[in-house]
Amino acid sequence: MRLLIVAHLQNARESLRSHRLRSFLTMLGVTIGVASITAILALGDGAKQIIANQVDELGGTIAIVRPGAAESRFKDYVPRLNNQHQYATSTLTTQDLTEIRALPQVAAAAPLMILTGAVTGEHEAPTGTPIVATSPELEQVNEIELHDGEFIREGLSVKTAVVGHQLSVDLFGTEQTIGKTVRIKGESHTIVGVLKQTDTPVNFNNINFDKAVIVTTESGLKLTGGAGQIQQINVRAKAVDQLNPMVVEMNKILLRNHLNNVDFNVLVGNEVSRPTNELFTIIAGATAAIAAISLIVGGVGIMNSMLVGVAERTREIGIRKALGASNRDIVAQFMIESLALSIGGGALGLVLGYVAAFGLSMLLPFSPVFSWATVGIAAAVSVAVGFLFGLYPAIRASHRDPISALKQYD
C-alpha cells in the first residue's frame, strides 16, 4: 500500500511537471483566494491585538462601565463604527459616577460624553470630529500623554479645551496652539493643552484622540443644554489585587441605583476589548467570505485542468486498468494530483498573504499577527478545494472502460 501511494505521488509529480504552465495557472486561483483570506485574517488579528495591548499597558487595573447589558449580536456593534453615536440612550448617571469614585479601592474614575457639533479654529475641523466631555481624572485613568500645555483641571475656566495632535494641525496648521481659541458648537474655548501624537487611533474607548477635542463635563453639559449623557465610565483601581473587589462593589452600586435592572455592563481584562474585538471579527469574517469567492474560481480551474488531463490520458488510464489497476487506484491517482495543485497554491497563497499583510500594515496604525489558526484555516481551505473540485474528474477517469480507452487511439 505504501509503495502504491509513493507511485501515485511520483506519477502526480511527473504529470504536473510535464505541464508546468498549465499547473501554475491552475494553482493561481487558489493562491489568490488563500492570500486574500490570510491577509484579511492577519490584519484583523493585528487590530484586535492593539486593544489587548492597551489594556495590558494599564497594568491590569482598569474597569469600564458601559450602558446596556452585555450583548454579542452584530447589530449591537455596528453603531460603534461611528464613535459619536455609540449609544442612543445611556442609563449611566452622575450619581453612579459619584458613588463609584467614593469606593476605597478606586484611584480615579472619569466619565465620557461623546458630543456632536462643528469645531472650528482658523480652519474648520473635519466633519465628525469627536467632542469629548470628561473630567481631569481621565489623564490618570487612561495615562494620556501631553505634547504641550496641561490637561483640563479643576480651577480653570469652564471654557477651556485640550485638542488632539492631528486636530491641532487641522485647525491651525501647527501643533503649537496653546492659548489659541477654538469654537465648539459656536462657543469659544481656549486651548490649554495639545495631546501627544499616538500611533494607535484604535482603542477601547472607540475614540481617536489624535482628532478629538476634550472639554470639561460642565462645559459638555452647557454645550448640550444639560442634555449630555455619560456614555462610559473609566475606572482605575489602586492596585491589581483591588480590581476584583472594586468591580464587586461597583456592581452593587449600579444595581442599587438602577433598581436591580442590569442595564449596564462592567468590563475588566480581556472583556474591555471584547466588544471591539468582536466587531473586528465580524468585519474580517465577512470580508474573508467575499474573498473566498476567488477560491471557487480556483476550484473550477482545478476541475477544468483535471478534466483536460483525463481526456489527454485516456490511453494511459486504459493501459493501467488493463494491467489490473482498480477504480480506487485511478481515483487516488487523480485526487493526489488535484490535492497537489490546491495545497501547492494554498502554501504559496499563505506566504503571499502574510507578505501583503505586512506591506499593507505600513499604511495602517497596526501590524498583522501571525496565527496558527490562520495557517490551519488556509490549509483546510486548500485541502477542501482540491478534494471537492478534483473528485468529479477522478471518478470520471475511474469509470473509463479499458477496452474503449485502448481503442480510442489505435
C-alpha positions in Angstrom: 0.0 0.0 0.0 2.8 2.4 0.9 4.6 1.7 -2.4 1.4 2.3 -4.3 1.0 5.7 -2.6 4.6 6.6 -3.4 3.9 5.6 -7.0 0.8 7.8 -7.2 2.9 10.7 -5.8 5.6 10.2 -8.4 3.0 10.0 -11.2 1.4 13.2 -10.0 4.7 15.0 -9.9 5.6 13.9 -13.4 2.2 14.8 -14.7 2.3 18.3 -13.2 5.9 18.9 -14.3 5.0 17.9 -17.9 2.5 20.8 -18.0 4.2 23.4 -15.8 2.5 26.5 -17.2 -1.0 24.9 -17.0 -0.3 23.7 -13.5 0.9 27.1 -12.4 -2.1 28.9 -13.8 -4.4 26.4 -12.2 -2.8 26.9 -8.8 -3.1 30.7 -9.3 -6.8 30.9 -8.5 -6.3 29.0 -5.2 -3.2 31.2 -4.4 -5.1 34.4 -4.8 -8.0 33.2 -2.7 -5.9 31.9 0.1 -3.7 35.0 0.0 -6.7 37.3 0.3 -8.1 35.4 3.3 -4.7 35.2 5.0 -4.1 38.9 4.7 -7.6 39.8 6.0 -7.4 37.5 9.0 -3.8 38.5 9.8 -4.7 42.2 9.8 -7.9 41.5 11.8 -5.9 39.8 14.4 -3.4 42.7 14.5 -6.3 45.2 15.0 -7.6 43.1 17.9 -4.1 42.8 19.4 -3.9 46.6 19.7 -6.8 46.7 22.2 -5.4 43.8 24.2 -2.0 45.6 24.4 -3.6 48.8 25.6 -5.4 47.0 28.4 -2.2 45.2 29.4 -0.2 48.5 29.4 -2.6 49.9 32.0 -1.3 47.3 34.4 -4.5 45.2 34.9 -6.2 47.9 37.0 -8.8 49.3 34.5 -12.5 48.7 34.5 -15.0 50.1 32.1 -18.7 50.8 32.7 -20.9 51.0 29.7 -24.7 51.3 29.4 -26.7 48.3 28.3 -26.4 44.6 29.3 -23.6 42.5 27.6 -24.6 41.6 24.0 -22.8 39.9 21.2 -25.1 40.4 18.2 -24.0 42.1 15.1 -26.4 44.9 15.3 -25.1 45.9 18.7 -21.6 46.5 17.4 -22.4 48.3 14.1 -23.1 51.6 15.8 -19.6 51.6 17.3 -18.1 52.1 13.8 -19.2 55.7 14.4 -18.0 56.6 17.9 -20.2 59.7 18.1 -23.3 57.5 18.2 -22.3 54.6 20.4 -25.5 54.6 22.3 -28.9 56.0 21.6 -29.8 56.4 25.3 -27.4 55.9 28.3 -28.6 54.6 31.6 -25.4 55.8 33.5 -25.9 58.8 35.8 -23.8 61.3 37.7 -24.9 59.5 40.9 -23.3 56.3 39.6 -20.1 58.2 39.0 -20.0 59.9 42.4 -20.6 56.7 44.3 -18.0 54.8 42.3 -15.4 57.5 43.0 -16.1 57.1 46.7 -15.1 53.5 46.8 -11.9 52.9 48.8 -10.4 50.7 46.0 -10.8 53.4 43.3 -7.8 55.5 42.4 -9.7 57.6 39.8 -12.8 57.5 37.7 -13.6 59.5 34.6 -16.9 59.9 32.7 -17.0 60.1 28.9 -19.6 62.1 27.0 -19.3 62.0 23.2 -20.9 65.0 21.6 -21.5 66.1 18.1 -21.2 69.6 16.5 -19.0 71.9 14.5 -15.4 72.5 15.6 -13.6 75.5 14.1 -10.3 77.3 14.5 -8.5 79.2 11.7 -9.9 76.3 9.6 -12.9 74.1 10.1 -12.3 70.6 11.5 -13.4 67.6 9.5 -17.0 66.5 9.9 -17.5 64.1 12.7 -14.7 65.4 14.9 -15.3 63.8 18.4 -16.1 66.3 21.1 -15.2 64.5 24.4 -16.6 65.9 27.6 -14.8 64.3 30.6 -13.1 65.1 34.0 -9.4 65.7 34.8 -9.2 62.1 36.1 -9.2 60.8 32.5 -5.5 61.8 32.3 -4.7 59.4 35.1 -7.1 56.6 34.2 -6.0 56.4 30.6 -2.4 57.5 31.1 -2.9 60.3 28.5 0.3 62.0 27.4 0.6 65.7 26.5 2.7 67.2 23.8 2.3 70.7 25.2 0.4 72.5 27.9 -1.7 70.8 30.5 -4.8 68.7 30.7 -8.2 70.1 31.7 -8.4 70.5 35.5 -10.4 72.0 38.3 -9.9 75.7 38.9 -9.5 76.5 35.2 -12.2 78.4 33.3 -15.0 76.1 32.1 -14.3 77.3 28.6 -11.0 75.5 28.1 -10.2 72.6 25.8 -7.4 70.1 25.0 -7.0 69.2 21.4 -5.5 66.1 19.7 -2.3 66.5 17.9 -3.8 66.0 14.4 -6.8 68.2 15.2 -4.4 71.0 16.2 -2.8 70.8 12.8 -6.2 70.6 11.1 -7.4 73.7 12.9 -4.4 75.9 12.9 -1.7 74.2 10.7 0.6 73.7 13.7 0.8 71.7 16.9 1.8 74.9 18.8 -1.7 76.1 19.6 -1.7 76.8 23.4 -3.7 80.0 24.1 -5.5 79.9 20.7 -9.3 79.9 20.6 -11.3 77.0 19.2 -15.1 77.3 18.7 -17.1 74.3 19.7 -20.7 74.3 18.7 -20.4 78.1 18.4 -18.9 78.5 21.9 -15.3 79.8 22.2 -12.9 77.7 24.2 -9.2 78.5 25.0 -6.8 75.7 24.2 -4.7 74.8 27.3 -3.1 71.5 26.0 -2.2 69.5 23.0 -2.1 65.7 23.2 0.9 63.8 22.2 0.5 62.1 18.8 -0.4 58.4 19.1 0.2 55.7 16.5 -2.8 53.7 17.6 -6.1 55.6 16.9 -8.0 52.3 17.5 -8.6 51.9 21.3 -11.1 50.5 23.8 -12.7 54.0 24.1 -13.7 54.0 20.4 -12.3 57.5 20.2 -9.4 58.7 18.0 -7.9 61.1 20.5 -5.5 62.4 17.8 -8.5 64.0 16.1 -10.6 64.8 19.2 -11.2 67.9 21.3 -11.6 67.4 25.0 -13.6 69.7 27.3 -14.8 69.5 30.9 -18.0 67.7 31.8 -19.5 71.0 32.9 -18.7 72.5 29.5 -20.2 69.5 27.8 -23.4 69.9 29.7 -23.6 73.5 28.7 -23.0 72.7 25.1 -25.9 70.3 25.1 -28.2 72.4 27.2 -27.9 70.0 30.1 -28.9 67.0 27.9 -25.5 65.4 27.8 -25.3 61.7 28.8 -22.5 59.7 30.4 -21.8 57.1 27.8 -18.9 55.4 29.6 -17.1 55.5 32.9 -13.4 54.6 33.0 -12.4 53.4 36.5 -8.9 52.6 37.7 -8.2 50.6 40.8 -5.4 51.5 43.2 -3.7 48.1 42.8 -4.2 44.9 40.8 -5.4 42.9 43.8 -8.1 45.5 44.4 -9.6 45.3 41.0 -12.0 42.4 41.6 -13.2 43.7 45.0 -13.7 47.1 43.3 -15.8 45.5 40.5 -18.0 43.7 43.0 -18.7 46.9 44.8 -19.3 48.8 41.6 -21.9 46.2 40.5 -23.6 46.5 43.9 -23.8 50.3 43.5 -25.1 50.1 39.9 -27.7 47.5 40.8 -28.9 49.6 43.7 -29.1 52.8 41.7 -30.7 51.1 38.7 -33.4 49.3 40.8 -31.9 45.9 40.2 -32.1 46.4 36.4 -29.0 45.1 34.7 -28.9 47.9 32.2 -25.2 48.3 32.5 -22.0 46.3 31.7 -18.8 46.3 33.8 -15.9 45.1 31.8 -12.4 44.2 33.0 -9.3 42.5 31.5 -10.0 40.9 28.1 -13.7 41.9 28.4 -12.7 45.5 27.9 -11.5 44.7 24.4 -14.2 42.1 23.7 -16.8 44.3 22.0 -14.3 45.9 19.7 -12.7 42.6 19.0 -16.0 41.0 18.1 -16.7 43.8 15.7 -13.3 43.3 14.0 -14.0 39.6 13.9 -17.3 40.2 12.2 -15.8 42.6 9.7 -12.8 40.2 9.0 -15.1 37.2 8.6 -17.5 39.0 6.2 -14.6 40.3 4.1 -12.9 36.9 4.1 -16.1 35.3 2.9 -16.2 37.7 0.0 -12.6 37.0 -0.8 -13.4 33.2 -0.7 -15.3 33.7 -3.9 -12.0 33.6 -5.7 -11.5 30.1 -4.3 -14.5 28.9 -6.2 -12.9 30.3 -9.3 -9.7 28.5 -8.4 -11.6 25.3 -7.7 -13.3 25.5 -11.1 -9.8 25.9 -12.6 -8.6 22.8 -10.9 -11.6 20.8 -12.2 -11.1 22.1 -15.7 -7.5 21.2 -15.7 -8.1 17.8 -14.3 -10.8 17.1 -16.9 -8.4 18.1 -19.7 -5.8 15.8 -18.1 -8.3 12.9 -18.0 -9.1 13.4 -21.8 -5.4 13.6 -22.6 -4.5 10.5 -20.7 -7.4 8.2 -21.8 -5.0 5.6 -23.2 -2.8 5.7 -20.1 -5.9 5.0 -18.0 -6.9 2.1 -20.3 -3.4 0.6 -20.0 -3.3 0.9 -16.2 -6.8 -0.7 -15.9 -5.9 -3.4 -18.3 -2.8 -4.2 -16.1 -5.0 -4.6 -13.0 -5.5 -1.1 -11.6 -8.8 -0.7 -9.8 -11.2 2.1 -9.9 -9.9 3.1 -6.5 -6.4 3.3 -7.8 -7.4 5.6 -10.6 -9.4 7.8 -8.3 -6.4 8.0 -5.9 -4.0 9.0 -8.7 -6.1 11.9 -9.9 -7.1 13.0 -6.4 -3.5 13.3 -5.4 -2.8 15.5 -8.5 -5.8 17.7 -7.6 -4.7 18.0 -4.0 -1.1 18.7 -5.0 -2.4 21.7 -7.1 -4.6 23.1 -4.4 -2.2 22.5 -1.5 0.7 24.0 -3.5 -1.5 27.0 -4.4 -2.5 27.3 -0.7 1.0 27.2 0.6 2.1 29.9 -1.9 -1.0 31.9 -1.0 -0.3 31.7 2.7 3.2 33.2 2.2 2.0 35.9 -0.2 -0.9 36.7 2.1 1.4 37.5 5.0 3.7 39.5 2.7 0.7 41.5 1.6 -0.5 42.0 5.1 2.9 43.3 6.3 3.0 45.5 3.3 -0.4 47.0 3.9 0.4 47.5 7.6 2.8 50.2 6.5 -0.3 52.3 5.7 -2.2 51.2 8.8 -1.8 52.0 12.5 -1.3 48.3 13.4 0.7 45.3 12.3 -0.6 41.9 11.3 -0.3 39.0 13.7 0.9 35.5 12.8 -1.5 32.9 14.0 -1.5 29.1 13.7 -5.3 29.3 13.5 -4.9 31.3 10.2 -2.4 28.7 8.9 -4.9 26.0 9.8 -7.7 27.8 8.0 -5.6 28.2 4.9 -4.6 24.5 5.0 -8.1 23.3 5.5 -9.5 25.5 2.7 -6.8 24.4 0.3 -7.5 20.7 1.0 -11.2 21.2 0.8 -11.0 22.9 -2.6 -8.7 20.2 -4.0 -10.9 17.4 -2.7 -14.2 18.9 -3.8 -13.2 20.0 -7.3 -11.0 17.1 -8.0 -13.4 14.4 -7.0 -15.6 14.5 -10.2 -12.7 14.3 -12.7 -11.2 11.5 -10.7 -14.4 9.5 -10.6 -14.9 10.2 -14.3 -11.4 8.8 -15.0 -12.0 5.7 -13.0 -15.2 4.9 -14.9 -13.4 4.8 -18.2 -13.8 1.4 -19.9 -10.3 0.0 -20.6 -11.2 -1.6 -23.9 -12.8 1.6 -25.3 -9.9 3.7 -23.9 -7.3 1.5 -25.6 -9.2 1.5 -28.9 -9.6 5.3 -28.9 -6.0 5.9 -30.1 -5.4 2.7 -32.1 
